[in-house]
């Protein structure tokens, strides 16, 4: 069996702040970045690629943390890990000194996600399966054992998890066939970044409809009058039946959120996303109670399974939007999916950025195949940028994600892209610095 | 007015894991560490010293984050900052790219605390006052403006803060005189680390009583039978009237915590500290309801004011135990003190480690002078180690903290200690490596 022998780290940054693609009320100038790790093995044909996602400064902090976590896996056989991956997850999450600077949150947890993404990629490749299929076809016990139930056992136990997963197995072949034929539902965020003009939004909405999208999200929260106008523009373009979602990226206070969303209600938004601080469980509950039937969605900044547990227990959100690179990879997104299924709350993962669509598609399909068994009330985010850098990019058809077919987690970035966008020494960034020096 | 011109960073680690001082059920082998920053000014006699506290690995991550935050202050005049320090706090907490790897939690927030601690030290020194006196004697508006009210305005507004602070001013001189005469109440954690034998605990309890301590905390959570015995040992030694607190350092699940604490109830513990995950607000509430009248205390890992807001709103704790180095320095501990005063909940700050007693004493005295106006139901933690490294160490008399009189925040570590314990190049650590190489 292959054994992990070494690892390499890469600070990859893409200059998205130049085009305002990605601009929102809290994050106006993100340079989409990947803190990228490759785990090497004693099999020259097998390595695992993983990353966490950041928006620029701070990417190096995640790499520095990975540089402390990844050595724990060097010398370990893959089969030893996959026999009980949750135990190994806890080894990384529970370092007796590192834990203090978390625990299970911020830089160190983002780093954990990146390293574990690489492990899942390696596992899939070693079995010759994409991760969604790997998860669907392994024994229920083994999949349940990828989760660390510490501090969530009041909401979900390992036995309950096994039962939920096993109950899905009887539908497996039919659901896989359906996914292959029709793909997984999605929505697009590409039309409504805050830096875009009305005219650009209009053009992008028309393009989105032509491409088959039935759900579109736009950014709000900088100026109320602007938002009222921009929401009207979108609603005019997409008609009364398609879904429009709005996203404030945490900029409001609670009462302000309630007032603002009510002022936009005329354009019939489906959900408001991240209205306030991502830590404010009780605040989200107050907003949810005040603005129903408009739904409350949050999760891209929700830092671990213990926070999601409380969001569900407190009935504080309508839509779970975890991010596979902020939670600790599949091990923790699965924990949240299991709890969400128990509480009857749909999961619509956060994606976009660089590489979040790639991992998100596997995780969303796992939810259908192994946990909730539903696609009718859920969809995966899509933001169409930077896919050209991936060896196995996502495929979108008619506003749906087609199943990834290559073994692994779709996480491998092309070698040339890794060279060009390495920060600060890659050719792109050297060119930037040269032109600044000349200016 | 002085202007910040430069900064220097030091990775200081003390080998506390060797003696088991500091060992608990979650953190068995901490090497108490300071990610230390010195802010230099154009006045050769004025600099600001600050740090955040960690327990070893990960200390360098905090320094790497400080290396991104501190440059934002270079070139800034101190008076420009102190005119509205809350605004500057948000500049550091709200970096548009760094925010993604928090926000306001984990490595980046610990780093923010360290940098802001250095600013408070510099401010105190520039006015020739210890920080507790600086805070007590500045206008109520200026002190209120050190806080960032973002995402807590549903619990406390700037106007309410001004009113609370101003109402305390009339008692200022009498309270300062009382503090100088009698000091601030405290309890000791030095007797009951998990690595200690019963005999050592017994000896340390006797010593503590002889030294005037009336409240003693011990670590629990590794083995129930051991804990029952160890709690009995302490209760036997300290008698029925002194307080005994117990601390589980997050190791339990919720029902387990309830059962375990009930099994120790015979020894009459005053509070149980950190029974479960520090993120689990609703879990703490369940425990609090189940074990009353034993109190629930938490906060040393509670990562920001938004989490404390919810603990208070949900009535999920009896004792607020924030840590000045995990929250973003005085700016954020003051925010929590103001909310706690409004909710009527006592604050007993976390201290110990290296340097937490030094900053904690200022913050605790600020609570008495500027916020709650009470000392009868609160006390500051004390763990008597590593004080010898400080230029202005704490002074304990009869189980109480005597007021620090030197200007600044008591944060300056002796130059020789900074040299000896710099990691890995200081003489102590070089000696360790040499002896390991020889072994």
Interface residues (C-beta under 8 A of the other chain):
Chain A: X26 X27 X28 X29 X30 X31 X54 X55 X56 X57 X58 X59 X60 X61 X62 X64 X65 X68 X95 X96 X97 X98 X99 X100 X101 X102 X103 X104 X105 X106 X107 X108 X109 X110 X150 X151 X153 X154 X250 X253 X254 X255 X276 X277 X278 X279 X280 X281 X282 X283 X286 X301 X303 X304 X306 X307 X309 X310 X313 X314
Chain B: X26 X27 X28 X29 X30 X31 X54 X55 X56 X57 X58 X59 X60 X61 X62 X64 X65 X68 X95 X96 X97 X98 X99 X100 X101 X102 X103 X104 X105 X106 X107 X108 X109 X110 X150 X151 X153 X154 X250 X253 X254 X255 X276 X277 X278 X279 X280 X281 X282 X283 X286 X301 X303 X304 X306 X307 X309 X310 X313 X314
